């Protein structure tokens, strides 16, 4: 038995034979062409683009029929890439001026775009490279007269293992034949992962050497709950996973009972429970799982989907569609949380030694006010169509917040002068994720309508721990007493100034954390859509009085280990929903990492 570790992309357990999908890169010839060949190569390029566009439209229709319009919008981005002048014009220029064949000219253009995405040191944004790769492979395969798509003739149920699955290939997957998905590349936020979640196909991505570890027909287990892949499992492991798969299926069915009930404690206290989304098409999923709107819409993909920065109209259209879909529930839009390195394809930026502590988020926005105002105007315009709120990321102090609000005032004034409607009472919030902001939260609370605590960065910055550094990652712990005390101080400061305080980081997706945070006074949570029913069940399993007692005891403990042990014991005794999940959290015997 061989056990591989990867990234959880879609929950669930899948067991079945292996199907290896390992398409080779199309071979691209370099050839000089004569003047009399130029028009023919140009015509061949334009005809191929038109043909691929028709294929993409057909794929979009098929995805919309199977998964709904939100997932189908993924292929709108592909059509935009295909029609982007930044891809078309350099290719035509290479054919006409450099006199090279169309395959090489197009390949050369795509290499430049690939390098821009490869330079981004962030899994989420590097995952967007798959969209470029999808378009490239479609066009090159058509030009080179070969087909590297995932075969639709694959009808026998199997676990698909690939280096990478483009969104188009993922869209070809059928629930009754693709039992699970494993890729060597990719991220949980890639479009292929999103489609896998939409199809409810267990998936693990970022698995090193997955293709080299398996042979066609091998039995494999995809553990999407833990990010594990077992190749050729022994009989004991296979038996345990089959039992776990049955338990997981029953558990998921049970949790779905909570989608249509309120997030309310046993003694009747309502708690705001919303969804976090990366892409507009995930909005419908959040509602389907029982979220009361979107507590965090990360807008960064809009800036990286194309080869140029998105205009105001494009952004406003995306925000408006989501606002209308969520209404009357809120849509909280976070302004751009990118560093200059991630916008190198569209702005002048130099490489930074430590981008996590550098020119990013609100700092980058305030240094690029024209760009900032465009986004703020787009968000404000969408507020005319729904319950839209906006919030600024990585605020470190009052001066920064006041400066951001000043740019927002400019955007409001510009819309007024143009007669463009918007909600003049649109709520404004701050993401509290920098320790300095937590310390001066009482001052920040006077300037905003709400706080959203971003626990991922708050933990990282408070404990001086880089989660990606294997040597110190063990120190990253949201239950560290310093982190909990900072969170409590932010909650207290917000409530003293009568503003709500929610949590939108990973702690919001943990049932133990939610009960603890609720007892500390947190007003609501925002988590990934599929976690909403489980969090709702946790909230409905305790009284507010019990939650407060848990928080009081936990805050008095001196170490993270003591806090974890206490929470596990206390919440189990109170029959918190996490008890029903303990068997899933423990790895089956026989599985070694």
C-alpha positions in Angstrom: 0.0 0.0 0.0 1.2 3.5 -0.8 -0.3 6.6 0.8 0.1 10.0 -0.8 -0.7 13.3 0.8 -2.3 16.2 -1.1 -4.8 19.1 -0.7 -8.5 18.5 0.2 -10.4 19.8 -2.8 -13.8 18.0 -2.5 -15.0 16.1 0.5 -16.0 12.4 0.4 -14.6 8.9 0.1 -14.2 7.2 -3.3 -12.9 3.7 -3.9 -12.3 2.1 -7.3 -9.9 1.2 -10.1 -7.4 3.8 -11.4 -7.8 5.5 -14.8 -4.6 7.4 -15.7 -5.1 10.5 -17.8 -1.7 11.7 -18.9 -2.0 13.7 -22.1 1.3 14.8 -23.6 1.9 18.5 -24.5 1.1 19.0 -28.2 4.3 19.1 -30.1 4.7 22.6 -31.7 6.9 22.9 -34.7 8.8 26.1 -35.5 8.7 27.0 -39.2 9.5 30.1 -41.1 6.8 31.0 -43.6 6.9 32.9 -46.9 5.0 36.0 -47.7 2.6 34.1 -49.8 1.7 31.9 -46.7 0.9 34.7 -44.3 -2.8 35.2 -45.2 -3.4 31.5 -45.1 -1.9 31.1 -41.6 -3.9 34.2 -40.4 -7.1 32.7 -41.8 -6.3 29.3 -40.2 -5.7 31.0 -36.8 -9.0 32.9 -36.9 -11.0 29.9 -38.1 -9.5 27.8 -35.3 -10.4 30.5 -32.7 -14.0 30.5 -34.1 -14.2 26.7 -34.0 -12.9 26.5 -30.4 -15.3 29.2 -29.4 -18.2 27.1 -30.7 -16.9 24.1 -28.7 -16.7 26.2 -25.5 -20.2 27.4 -26.0 -21.4 23.8 -26.4 -19.5 22.8 -23.2 -21.1 25.8 -21.4 -24.5 24.6 -22.3 -23.8 21.1 -21.1 -22.4 22.3 -17.8 -25.4 24.6 -17.3 -27.7 21.7 -17.9 -25.8 19.5 -15.4 -24.7 21.9 -12.7 -26.5 25.1 -13.3 -25.7 28.6 -14.7 -23.1 29.6 -12.0 -20.8 26.7 -12.9 -21.3 27.4 -16.5 -20.0 30.9 -16.1 -16.5 29.4 -15.7 -16.5 29.0 -19.5 -17.5 32.6 -20.0 -14.0 33.4 -18.7 -12.6 31.0 -21.2 -14.4 32.7 -24.0 -13.1 36.0 -22.8 -9.6 34.7 -22.8 -10.1 33.3 -26.3 -11.4 36.6 -27.6 -8.8 38.7 -25.7 -6.9 41.0 -28.0 -3.8 40.4 -25.7 -3.8 36.8 -27.1 -5.0 37.5 -30.6 -2.9 40.5 -31.6 0.6 39.3 -30.6 -0.1 36.0 -32.4 -1.2 37.8 -35.5 1.9 40.1 -35.2 4.2 37.1 -35.0 2.7 35.6 -38.1 2.8 38.8 -40.1 6.0 40.4 -38.9 8.2 37.5 -37.8 6.9 35.2 -40.5 6.4 32.1 -38.2 3.8 29.4 -38.4 0.5 29.9 -36.5 1.1 27.0 -34.0 4.4 28.5 -32.9 3.1 32.1 -32.9 0.2 31.2 -30.6 2.4 29.0 -28.4 4.9 31.9 -28.0 2.1 34.3 -26.9 0.7 31.8 -24.3 4.2 31.2 -22.8 4.4 34.9 -21.8 1.0 34.7 -20.1 2.0 31.4 -18.4 5.2 33.0 -17.0 3.2 35.9 -15.5 1.0 33.4 -13.6 3.9 31.2 -12.6 5.6 34.2 -11.0 2.7 34.5 -8.5 3.6 32.9 -5.2 0.0 32.0 -4.2 -1.7 28.7 -4.8 -5.1 30.3 -5.4 -3.9 32.7 -8.1 -1.6 30.2 -9.7 -4.6 27.9 -10.0 -6.0 30.4 -12.5 -3.2 29.3 -14.8 -5.4 26.2 -15.5 -7.8 28.5 -17.4 -5.1 29.7 -19.7 -3.8 26.2 -20.1 -7.3 25.0 -21.1 -7.6 27.5 -23.8 -4.1 26.9 -25.0 -4.6 23.1 -25.3 -7.9 23.5 -27.1 -6.4 25.8 -29.7 -3.1 24.0 -30.1 -4.9 20.6 -30.2 -7.1 21.8 -33.0 -4.2 23.4 -34.9 -2.1 20.2 -34.5 -5.1 18.0 -35.2 -5.0 15.9 -32.0 -7.4 15.4 -29.1 -6.1 15.3 -25.5 -9.4 15.7 -23.8 -10.6 13.3 -21.1 -12.4 10.6 -23.1 -16.1 10.6 -22.9 -16.0 6.9 -23.8 -14.8 6.4 -20.2 -18.0 4.7 -18.9 -16.5 2.2 -16.4 -16.5 3.7 -12.9 -13.0 4.7 -12.0 -10.7 7.0 -10.0 -9.2 9.6 -12.5 -5.5 10.4 -11.8 -3.9 13.2 -13.9 -1.2 15.7 -13.7 -3.8 18.4 -14.1 -7.4 18.6 -15.2 -8.4 21.6 -17.1 -11.9 23.0 -16.5 -13.0 21.6 -19.9 -11.8 18.1 -19.0 -13.4 18.4 -15.5 -16.7 19.4 -17.2 -16.6 16.2 -19.2 -16.6 14.1 -16.1 -19.7 12.1 -15.4 -20.8 11.4 -11.8 -21.7 7.8 -12.6 -18.3 7.0 -14.1 -15.8 9.3 -12.4 -15.7 8.1 -8.8 -12.9 10.4 -7.6 -10.3 12.8 -8.9 -6.6 13.1 -8.1 -4.2 15.6 -9.7 -0.6 16.4 -9.2 -1.1 20.1 -9.8 -4.0 22.4 -8.9 -5.4 23.9 -5.8 -8.7 23.7 -3.8 -9.8 26.9 -5.5 -9.1 25.8 -9.1 -12.0 25.6 -11.5 -11.5 21.9 -11.9 -11.8 21.6 -8.1 -14.9 23.7 -8.1 -16.6 21.6 -10.7 -15.6 18.4 -8.7 -17.4 19.9 -5.7 -20.4 20.8 -7.8 -20.6 17.2 -9.0 -19.8 16.0 -5.4 -16.9 14.0 -6.7 -14.3 13.4 -3.9 -11.1 15.1 -5.0 -7.5 15.5 -3.8 -5.1 17.9 -5.7 -1.5 18.8 -5.3 -0.4 15.2 -4.9 3.2 14.7 -5.8 4.1 11.8 -8.1 0.5 10.6 -8.3 0.9 9.3 -11.9 4.1 7.5 -11.1 2.6 5.8 -8.1 -0.2 4.0 -9.8 -0.9 1.7 -12.7 -4.1 1.5 -14.7 -6.6 -0.8 -12.9 -4.9 -0.5 -9.5 -7.4 -0.1 -6.7 -7.3 3.4 -5.1 -9.0 5.3 -2.3 -9.5 9.0 -2.6 -10.0 10.5 0.9 -11.3 14.0 0.2 -11.9 14.6 3.9 -8.2 14.5 4.8 -6.4 15.0 1.5 -5.1 11.4 1.3 -4.8 9.0 -1.6 -4.2 5.3 -0.9 -2.9 3.2 -3.8 -3.2 -0.6 -3.7 -4.7 -0.5 -0.1 -4.4 -3.6 2.1 -7.6 -5.5 2.9 -7.9 -4.0 6.4 -7.6 -0.4 5.2 -10.0 -1.1 2.3 -12.6 -2.6 4.7 -12.3 0.4 7.1 -12.6 2.9 4.3 -15.7 1.2 2.9 -17.3 1.4 6.3 -16.3 5.1 6.6 -17.7 5.9 3.1 -21.0 4.5 4.2 -20.9 6.6 7.5 -19.9 9.7 5.6 -22.8 9.3 3.1 -25.3 9.0 6.0 -23.7 11.8 7.9 -24.0 14.2 4.9 -27.6 13.2 4.4 -28.2 14.0 8.1 -26.5 17.4 7.9 -28.6 18.5 4.9 -31.6 18.6 7.3 -30.0 21.7 8.7 -30.0 23.7 5.5 -33.4 25.1 5.9 -33.4 25.8 9.6 -32.0 28.9 11.3 -28.6 29.0 13.0 -30.1 29.3 16.5 -29.0 28.1 19.9 -31.1 25.9 22.1 -32.2 28.9 24.1 -33.3 30.8 21.0 -30.3 33.1 20.2 -29.9 33.7 16.4 -26.4 33.6 15.0 -25.5 35.1 11.6 -24.1 32.3 9.4 -22.9 33.1 5.9 -20.7 31.8 3.1 -17.2 32.5 1.9 -16.8 32.4 -1.9 -13.9 32.8 -4.3 -15.9 33.0 -7.5 -19.4 34.4 -8.4 -20.6 31.0 -9.5 -20.3 29.7 -5.9 -23.0 32.0 -4.7 -25.8 29.6 -5.5 -24.0 26.8 -3.7 -23.9 29.0 -0.5 -27.6 29.5 -0.6 -28.3 25.8 -1.3 -26.4 24.8 1.8 -28.3 27.2 4.0 -26.1 30.3 4.2 -27.8 33.6 4.9 -25.9 35.5 2.2 -22.2 36.0 1.6 -19.9 37.1 4.4 -16.8 37.3 2.3 -16.5 37.6 -1.5 -12.9 37.6 -2.5 -12.6 39.7 -5.6 -9.1 38.9 -6.6 -9.9 36.4 -9.4 -11.5 39.3 -11.4 -8.1 40.9 -11.6 -6.3 37.8 -12.7 -8.7 36.1 -15.1 -7.6 38.1 -18.0 -4.4 39.6 -19.4 -5.5 43.1 -18.4 -7.2 44.7 -15.4 -11.0 44.5 -15.2 -12.9 47.6 -16.0 -15.5 49.2 -13.8 -18.4 47.9 -15.9 -17.1 44.3 -15.8 -16.7 44.4 -12.1 -20.0 46.1 -11.5 -21.8 43.4 -13.6 -20.2 40.6 -11.5 -21.0 42.2 -8.2 -24.6 43.1 -9.3 -25.4 39.5 -10.4 -24.3 38.2 -7.0 -26.2 40.9 -5.1 -29.4 40.1 -7.0 -28.9 36.4 -6.3 -28.3 37.0 -2.6 -31.1 39.5 -2.0 -32.4 40.1 0.6 -29.4 38.5 2.3 -26.2 40.5 2.4 -23.2 40.3 0.0 -20.0 41.5 1.7 -17.4 42.4 -0.9 -13.8 42.6 0.2 -11.7 45.0 -1.8 -8.6 43.8 -3.6 -6.3 41.7 -1.3 -3.4 41.3 -3.7 0.2 42.3 -3.6 2.0 44.1 -6.3 3.7 40.8 -7.2 0.4 39.3 -8.1 -0.5 42.2 -10.4 2.8 42.1 -12.2 0.9 41.2 -15.4 -1.0 44.5 -15.3 1.0 46.9 -13.1 4.6 47.8 -12.5 5.8 45.9 -9.4 9.1 44.7 -8.1 9.8 41.5 -6.4 9.6 41.6 -2.6 11.6 39.6 -0.1 8.5 39.0 2.1 5.3 39.9 0.3 3.2 38.7 3.3 4.5 41.8 5.2 4.9 44.0 2.2 3.0 46.0 -0.4 -0.3 44.2 -0.5 -4.1 44.6 0.1 -5.1 48.1 1.3 -1.5 49.3 1.0 -1.4 48.4 -2.6 -4.9 49.9 -3.2 -4.0 53.2 -1.5 -0.8 53.4 -3.6 -2.9 52.9 -6.8 -5.9 55.2 -6.2 -7.2 55.1 -9.7 -7.4 51.3 -9.6 -8.9 51.5 -6.1 -11.6 54.0 -7.1 -12.7 51.9 -10.1 -13.3 48.9 -7.8 -15.1 51.1 -5.2 -17.4 52.6 -7.8 -18.2 49.1 -9.1 -19.1 47.9 -5.6 -21.2 50.9 -4.9 -23.0 50.6 -8.2 -24.0 47.0 -7.3 -25.4 48.2 -4.0 -28.4 49.6 -5.9 -29.4 46.0 -6.7 -29.1 44.4 -3.3 -27.9 44.4 0.3 -24.2 45.1 -0.5 -21.6 45.9 2.1 -17.9 46.5 1.5 -14.8 45.9 3.7 -11.2 46.9 3.6 -8.5 44.2 4.1 -5.3 44.3 6.2 -6.1 47.6 8.0 -3.3 48.2 10.4 -4.4 51.5 12.0 -6.8 54.4 12.1 -4.8 56.5 9.6 -5.0 53.8 6.9 -8.7 53.3 7.5 -9.4 57.1 7.2 -7.4 57.2 4.0 -9.4 54.3 2.5 -12.7 56.0 3.5 -11.5 59.2 1.9 -11.0 57.4 -1.4 -14.5 55.8 -0.9 -15.9 59.3 -0.5 -14.3 60.4 -3.8 -15.9 57.4 -5.5 -19.3 58.3 -4.1 -19.0 61.8 -5.3 -18.0 60.7 -8.8 -21.1 58.5 -9.0 -23.3 61.3 -7.7 -22.0 63.7 -10.4 -22.7 61.1 -13.0 -26.2 60.4 -11.8 -25.4 56.7 -11.2 -27.6 55.2 -8.5 -26.1 53.5 -5.5 -27.0 52.9 -1.8 -25.7 55.9 0.0 -26.0 54.0 3.3 -23.9 51.1 2.1 -22.2 49.6 5.2 -18.4 49.8 5.4 -16.3 47.4 7.5 -12.7 46.5 8.3 -11.1 43.1 8.3 -9.2 42.7 11.5 -6.2 40.5 10.7 -3.2 42.5 11.8 -2.4 42.5 15.5 -2.0 46.3 15.5 -5.6 46.6 14.3 -6.8 44.3 17.1 -5.0 46.5 19.7 -6.6 49.7 18.4 -10.0 48.1 17.6 -11.8 50.5 19.9 -10.6 53.4 17.8 -11.3 51.6 14.5 -14.8 50.7 15.7 -15.8 54.4 15.6 -15.1 54.6 11.9 -16.9 51.5 10.5 -20.2 49.7 10.6 -18.8 46.2 11.3 -15.7 44.1 11.9 -14.8 40.8 10.2 -12.0 39.0 11.9 -9.7 37.2 9.5 -8.3 34.6 11.8 -5.9 33.0 9.2 -3.6 36.0 9.0 -4.3 37.1 12.6 -2.9 33.8 13.9 0.0 33.9 11.5 1.0 37.5 12.4 0.4 37.2 16.1 2.5 34.1 16.5 5.1 35.1 13.8 4.5 31.7 12.1 4.6 31.1 8.4 2.2 28.2 7.8 4.0 27.2 4.7 7.3 26.7 6.6 7.4 23.1 7.7 9.8 23.8 10.5 7.5 26.2 12.3 4.1 25.3 11.0 3.4 23.3 14.2 3.4 26.6 16.1 0.4 27.9 14.0 -2.5 27.4 16.4 -5.7 29.4 16.6 -6.2 28.2 20.2 -3.1 29.9 21.4 -4.1 32.0 24.4 -2.7 35.2 22.8 -4.9 34.7 19.7 -8.0 34.1 21.8 -7.4 37.1 23.9 -6.9 39.3 20.9 -10.2 38.1 19.4 -12.0 38.7 22.6 -10.7 42.3 22.8 -11.8 43.0 19.2 -15.3 41.6 20.0 -15.6 43.7 23.2 -14.4 46.8 21.4 -16.9 46.3 18.6 -19.8 45.8 21.0 -18.9 48.8 23.1 -19.4 50.8 19.9 -22.6 48.9 18.9 -21.2 47.2 15.8 -21.4 43.5 14.9 -18.3 41.3 14.9 -18.0 38.2 12.7 -15.3 35.7 11.9 -14.4 34.8 8.3 -11.2 32.7 8.7 -10.7 29.0 9.1 -11.9 29.1 12.7 -15.4 29.8 11.4 -15.4 26.4 9.7 -14.6 24.5 12.9 -17.5 23.4 15.1 -15.4 23.5 18.3 -14.1 27.0 17.4 -17.6 28.3 16.6 -19.0 27.3 20.0 -16.0 28.9 21.7 -16.2 32.1 19.6 -20.0 32.3 20.1 -19.4 32.2 23.8 -16.8 35.0 23.4 -19.5 37.2 21.9 -18.9 36.8 18.1 -22.1 37.6 16.3 -21.7 35.5 13.2 -19.5 33.3 11.0 -18.7 33.1 7.4 -17.3 29.7 6.1 -17.1 27.6 2.9 -20.6 26.7 1.7 -20.3 23.0 2.3 -19.4 23.6 6.0 -22.5 25.7 6.7 -24.8 22.7 7.7 -22.2 21.3 10.1 -21.6 24.7 11.7 -25.4 25.3 11.9 -25.8 22.0 13.7 -23.0 22.9 16.2 -24.8 26.2 17.0 -28.1 24.5 17.4 -26.6 21.9 19.8 -25.8 24.2 22.7 -27.3 27.0 24.7 -25.7 30.5 24.7 -25.2 30.1 28.5 -23.2 26.9 27.9 -21.2 28.6 25.2 -20.3 31.5 27.5 -19.2 29.1 30.2 -17.0 27.2 27.8 -15.4 30.5 26.6 -14.8 31.7 30.2 -13.0 28.6 31.2 -11.0 28.4 27.9 -9.8 32.0 28.2 -8.5 31.3 31.7 -6.2 28.3 30.6 -2.5 29.0 30.0 -1.6 26.8 27.0 -3.0 25.9 23.6 -2.9 22.2 24.5 -4.9 22.7 27.7 -7.5 24.7 25.7 -7.8 22.1 23.0 -8.2 19.3 25.6 -10.8 21.2 27.5 -12.8 22.1 24.5 -12.9 18.5 23.2 -14.0 17.2 26.6 -16.5 19.9 27.4 -18.2 19.9 24.0 -18.4 16.1 23.8 -20.1 16.1 27.2 -22.6 18.7 25.9 -23.2 16.4 22.9 -21.8 19.0 20.5 -22.1 17.9 16.8 -18.4 17.4 16.5 -18.7 14.2 18.5 -20.6 12.7 15.6 -17.6 13.6 13.4 -14.8 12.2 15.6 -14.6 9.0 13.6 -14.0 11.0 10.5 -11.4 13.1 12.1 -9.4 10.0 13.2 -7.5 8.4 10.4 -8.3 4.7 9.8 -5.9 2.2 11.3 -3.3 1.0 8.8 -3.0 4.4 7.1 0.6 5.7 7.4 1.8 9.1 6.1 
